[in-house]
Amino acid sequence: MEVLSSWGIDSDSRLYFRKNYAKYEFFRKPLDFFPDHMVSLSSETNGMVDHSQLIQIFLNSSTCPQIHGYLHAKEQTRKSWKKFYFVLRRSGLYFSNKGTSKEPRHLQFIADFSDSDIYTVLSAKKLHGAPTDYGLCVKSPWNFCLQSTKCSSTRDLKLLCADDEQTRTCWITAMRLLKYGMQLYQNFIQPHQKQKTSPMRSISESSLVAMDFSGQKGRVIENPSEALSVAVEEGLSWRRKSCHRLSGHGSPSTSQGSLSNLGIHLTQSWFHGKMSRDEAQRVITQQGLVDGLFLLRDSQSNPKTFVLSLCHTQKIKHFQILPMDDEGDVLYSLDDGHTRFTDLIQLVEFYQLNRGVLPCKLKHHCTRIAL
């Protein structure tokens, strides 16, 4: 409301809201967000720390892992950018004026996050002439300088940019934890605390077991080989039922029934139509580089085929989905025909339950947004 009240009546400014699946992901997988080469721990931990301890050290008001590495900084009153070695500590952000030295006499203060805000910069390369598009900025009540200790009273942004997305994510996550750490942690654990007190039964993956209902009574399948064969048989049965469903709507042939479902995926929120590889990577990155975030799109290089763009270990991979002819039916596969589906919806639903040839299951679909 404070931002809106500052705009004029005829202002063209707009607010956009989008999902950010990575907002609390660092609490679950902190080591994915903090590479070893960017983190230094205090002598109290003797360099030994596990996943849970890393976050606890961030939340401890008296300690903090030291984040360090190179960032490009836009020089004041100039359009040029220069590379510096930065260090993030509990007391604030610093850069070294002598190589990678961390000695106090070589570190120059940049910002204190108790009264500074952190932002992600969109189109840093195009709008600000940055060396890369992985921009971020710090906004302080005062303007700070890299080359001089003299600072003016203007409220300029300090523009920075990293060499890659993982580096930028590490810096921004660490800054968020320093500024809002305990509040973020409370927001993260609150839904889990409600689940513990809820009488509803958990349906987590750990509570699911293979069952055999072929006899008079159901039984738990303990033999892994038997469980696999049952799963394969269920998959084949699922496919046969789907084919029957597609051909059983009064169509003169199975082929026509299948063709009538070729466009059924167009109504799905995970399908983004004509989209380039670079655009897919940009949209996924904006909604959080978490395992299982995905979208489907038309292939730009191979017409009549589709591409599954999937995030895994903060990297985006692309898998081609090929249409195949099976005695007049059009089926889809992304593993060279070993597993085939009657439509893209069935394909997505299958890989939401089974990893198959993918590096991870499909968990979160990337929503269509316009910025």
C-alpha positions in Angstrom: 0.0 0.0 0.0 2.9 2.3 0.7 4.2 1.8 -2.8 0.8 2.2 -4.4 0.2 5.5 -2.6 3.3 7.0 -4.0 2.1 6.6 -7.6 0.2 9.2 -9.5 -3.4 8.7 -10.6 -2.3 8.4 -14.3 0.8 6.2 -13.5 1.5 3.3 -15.8 3.3 1.4 -13.1 2.0 -2.1 -12.2 2.5 -4.7 -9.6 3.1 -8.3 -10.7 2.9 -11.3 -8.4 4.4 -14.7 -9.3 5.1 -18.0 -7.6 8.6 -18.5 -6.2 9.0 -22.2 -5.5 12.5 -21.6 -4.1 11.4 -19.2 -1.4 11.9 -21.7 1.5 13.7 -24.4 -0.4 17.1 -23.5 1.2 15.7 -24.8 4.6 15.2 -28.2 3.0 18.4 -28.4 0.9 20.8 -25.7 2.2 23.9 -27.2 0.6 22.3 -26.8 -2.9 22.2 -23.0 -2.2 25.5 -22.6 -0.6 28.4 -24.1 -2.6 31.4 -25.1 -0.5 33.8 -22.7 -2.3 31.6 -19.7 -1.3 31.1 -20.5 2.4 33.6 -20.2 5.3 32.5 -21.4 8.7 33.7 -20.0 12.0 36.5 -21.7 14.0 33.9 -22.8 16.5 32.5 -25.4 14.1 36.0 -26.6 13.1 34.7 -26.5 9.5 32.4 -29.5 10.2 28.7 -28.8 9.6 25.7 -30.8 8.3 22.6 -29.6 6.4 20.6 -28.5 9.5 23.5 -26.8 11.3 24.3 -24.5 8.4 20.9 -22.8 8.6 21.0 -22.7 12.4 24.3 -20.9 12.2 22.7 -18.3 9.9 19.8 -17.9 12.4 22.1 -17.5 15.4 22.5 -13.8 16.1 26.1 -14.2 17.3 27.5 -16.2 14.4 27.2 -16.3 10.7 28.8 -18.3 7.9 31.0 -16.0 5.8 30.0 -15.8 2.2 32.7 -14.7 -0.2 33.4 -14.6 -4.0 33.7 -12.3 -7.0 30.9 -10.0 -8.1 30.8 -7.3 -10.8 29.9 -3.8 -9.5 28.8 -0.8 -11.5 31.1 2.1 -10.7 29.5 5.3 -9.4 28.7 8.0 -12.0 30.0 5.7 -14.8 28.6 3.1 -17.1 31.6 0.8 -16.6 31.6 -2.3 -14.4 34.5 -3.7 -12.4 35.1 -7.0 -10.7 35.8 -7.1 -7.0 36.1 -9.8 -4.3 33.2 -9.4 -1.9 32.7 -10.7 1.6 29.4 -11.0 3.5 29.5 -11.1 7.3 27.0 -10.6 10.1 28.1 -6.9 10.2 27.4 -6.3 6.5 28.7 -6.5 3.0 32.3 -5.6 2.1 34.6 -5.6 -0.9 38.4 -6.1 -0.8 40.6 -3.4 -2.3 43.5 -5.8 -2.4 42.8 -9.0 -4.4 41.2 -11.6 -2.2 42.5 -10.3 1.1 40.0 -10.5 4.0 42.1 -8.5 6.4 40.1 -5.7 8.0 42.4 -3.0 6.6 41.7 -4.2 3.1 37.9 -4.5 3.4 35.7 -1.6 2.6 32.2 -1.4 3.9 29.3 -1.4 1.4 26.0 -2.0 3.3 24.4 -3.0 6.6 21.4 -5.2 5.9 19.5 -4.1 9.0 18.4 -1.0 7.0 19.1 -2.1 3.4 16.9 -3.8 0.9 17.9 -6.5 -1.6 16.4 -6.9 -5.1 16.9 -9.1 -8.1 17.6 -7.1 -11.3 15.7 -8.1 -14.4 17.4 -7.6 -17.8 20.6 -6.3 -16.1 22.6 -6.7 -19.3 20.1 -4.8 -21.5 19.1 -2.1 -19.1 22.3 -1.4 -17.2 25.1 -2.7 -19.5 26.0 -5.5 -17.0 28.5 -8.2 -18.0 25.8 -10.8 -17.3 22.1 -11.0 -16.8 22.4 -12.3 -13.2 22.0 -9.0 -11.5 21.1 -8.0 -8.0 21.2 -4.7 -6.2 21.3 -3.3 -2.6 19.4 -0.1 -1.8 20.6 1.8 1.3 19.4 5.1 2.9 22.7 6.5 1.7 24.8 6.2 -1.5 28.1 4.3 -1.1 31.1 4.4 -3.3 33.7 1.8 -4.4 36.5 4.2 -5.1 36.0 6.9 -2.5 35.1 7.1 1.2 33.0 10.2 0.4 29.3 9.4 0.2 26.4 11.6 -0.9 22.9 11.6 0.6 21.1 10.3 -2.5 19.2 7.0 -2.5 20.9 5.3 -5.4 20.9 1.6 -6.0 24.2 -0.3 -5.8 24.1 -2.5 -8.8 25.9 -5.8 -8.7 25.9 -8.9 -10.9 27.2 -12.5 -10.6 28.7 -14.8 -13.3 26.0 -17.4 -13.0 22.6 -18.0 -11.4 23.9 -20.3 -8.7 26.3 -17.6 -7.5 23.5 -14.9 -7.5 21.1 -17.2 -5.6 23.8 -17.9 -3.0 24.4 -14.1 -2.3 20.7 -13.2 -2.3 19.7 -16.2 -0.1 22.4 -15.3 2.4 21.4 -11.6 2.5 17.7 -12.6 3.0 18.7 -14.9 5.9 20.7 -12.1 7.5 17.9 -9.6 7.2 14.8 -11.8 7.8 16.2 -15.2 8.9 14.1 -15.9 11.9 10.9 -14.6 10.3 11.4 -16.7 7.2 12.1 -19.8 9.5 8.9 -19.2 11.4 6.9 -18.9 8.1 8.5 -22.1 6.9 7.7 -24.3 9.9 4.3 -22.9 10.7 2.4 -25.0 8.1 4.3 -28.1 9.2 3.3 -27.5 12.8 -0.3 -27.3 11.8 0.0 -30.7 10.0 1.3 -32.3 13.1 -1.7 -31.2 15.1 -4.1 -32.2 12.3 -6.0 -35.5 12.7 -5.8 -36.1 8.9 -3.7 -39.0 7.8 -0.4 -38.2 6.1 -0.1 -39.1 2.5 3.7 -38.5 2.2 5.7 -40.8 -0.1 7.1 -42.6 3.0 3.6 -43.8 3.9 2.9 -45.4 0.5 3.6 -49.1 0.1 3.0 -51.6 -2.8 -0.2 -53.6 -2.4 -1.6 -56.7 -4.1 -5.4 -56.8 -4.4 -5.6 -59.8 -6.8 -6.7 -62.2 -4.0 -9.6 -62.2 -1.6 -7.6 -60.0 0.8 -5.1 -57.3 0.1 -1.5 -57.8 1.1 1.7 -55.7 1.3 4.3 -56.7 -1.4 7.7 -56.9 0.3 9.7 -58.3 -2.5 11.1 -55.4 -4.6 11.1 -57.4 -7.8 7.5 -58.4 -7.4 6.5 -54.8 -6.7 8.3 -53.7 -9.9 6.5 -56.3 -12.0 3.1 -55.3 -10.5 3.8 -51.7 -11.2 4.7 -52.5 -14.9 1.5 -54.5 -15.3 -0.6 -51.7 -13.8 1.0 -49.3 -16.2 0.1 -51.5 -19.2 -3.5 -51.8 -17.8 -3.6 -48.0 -17.4 -2.6 -47.6 -21.1 -5.1 -50.2 -22.3 -7.9 -48.4 -20.4 -6.9 -45.0 -21.8 -6.9 -46.3 -25.3 -10.3 -47.8 -24.8 -11.5 -44.5 -23.4 -10.2 -42.6 -26.4 -11.8 -44.9 -28.9 -15.1 -45.4 -27.1 -16.8 -42.0 -27.8 -18.7 -43.0 -30.9 -15.7 -42.5 -33.2 -15.6 -44.7 -36.3 -12.0 -45.7 -35.5 -9.3 -45.7 -32.8 -7.2 -43.4 -34.9 -9.9 -40.7 -35.1 -10.5 -41.1 -31.3 -6.8 -40.5 -30.7 -6.6 -37.6 -33.1 -9.5 -35.8 -31.3 -7.3 -35.7 -28.2 -4.1 -34.4 -29.8 -4.9 -30.8 -28.6 -6.1 -31.7 -25.1 -2.9 -30.4 -23.6 -3.5 -26.9 -24.8 -5.8 -26.2 -21.8 -3.2 -27.3 -19.2 -1.4 -24.6 -17.2 1.9 -26.4 -17.6 1.8 -26.1 -21.4 3.4 -22.9 -22.7 3.0 -23.4 -26.5 5.6 -21.8 -28.7 8.5 -20.9 -26.5 12.2 -20.9 -27.2 14.8 -22.7 -25.0 16.1 -19.4 -23.6 12.6 -18.1 -22.8 11.8 -21.4 -21.0 15.0 -21.1 -18.9 14.1 -17.5 -18.0 10.6 -18.4 -16.9 11.7 -21.4 -14.8 14.5 -19.4 -13.2 12.1 -16.6 -12.2 9.8 -19.1 -10.4 12.6 -20.7 -8.5 15.4 -23.3 -9.4 14.0 -26.2 -7.3 14.0 -29.9 -8.2 11.0 -30.9 -10.2 9.9 -27.5 -11.5 8.8 -28.1 -15.1 6.9 -26.9 -18.2 6.1 -28.4 -21.6 6.4 -26.4 -24.8 6.4 -26.8 -28.6 9.8 -27.7 -30.0 11.3 -24.8 -32.1 13.9 -27.0 -33.9 11.7 -30.0 -34.6 8.0 -29.2 -35.6 5.2 -31.5 -34.4 7.3 -32.5 -31.4 7.3 -31.2 -27.8 10.0 -30.5 -25.2 9.9 -31.0 -21.4 12.0 -28.4 -19.7 12.9 -29.6 -16.1 14.9 -28.2 -13.3 17.2 -30.5 -11.3 20.1 -29.5 -9.0 19.6 -25.8 -10.0 20.2 -26.7 -13.7 17.5 -26.7 -16.4 17.5 -29.7 -18.7 15.4 -30.3 -21.9 13.9 -33.6 -23.0 12.3 -34.1 -26.4 8.9 -35.7 -26.5 8.4 -37.6 -29.8 5.0 -38.5 -31.4 4.9 -42.1 -32.6 2.6 -44.0 -34.9 1.3 -47.2 -33.4 -1.0 -49.0 -35.9 -2.8 -45.7 -36.6 -2.7 -44.3 -33.1 -0.5 -41.3 -32.2 1.4 -42.0 -29.0 4.0 -39.9 -27.1 7.3 -40.9 -25.6 10.4 -39.2 -24.2 12.5 -42.5 -23.8 12.6 -43.6 -27.5 9.4 -45.5 -27.3 10.0 -47.7 -24.2 7.2 -45.9 -22.4 4.4 -44.5 -24.5 1.3 -42.4 -23.7 -1.9 -41.6 -25.6 -1.6 -37.9 -24.8 0.6 -35.4 -23.0 -1.6 -35.2 -19.9 -1.1 -38.9 -19.3 2.6 -38.4 -19.8 2.8 -35.7 -17.2 0.7 -37.6 -14.7 2.9 -40.7 -15.1 6.2 -38.7 -14.5 4.6 -37.0 -11.5 4.4 -40.4 -9.9 7.5 -42.1 -11.5 10.9 -40.7 -12.2 11.6 -43.1 -15.1 14.4 -41.8 -17.3 14.2 -38.3 -15.8 16.6 -37.1 -13.1 13.7 -36.4 -10.7 9.9 -36.6 -10.6 7.8 -33.7 -11.9 6.7 -31.7 -8.8 5.8 -28.1 -9.6 4.5 -26.9 -12.9 5.7 -23.5 -14.1 2.8 -21.1 -14.5 2.4 -18.8 -17.4 3.4 -15.3 -16.5 4.0 -12.0 -18.4 6.5 -9.4 -17.2 
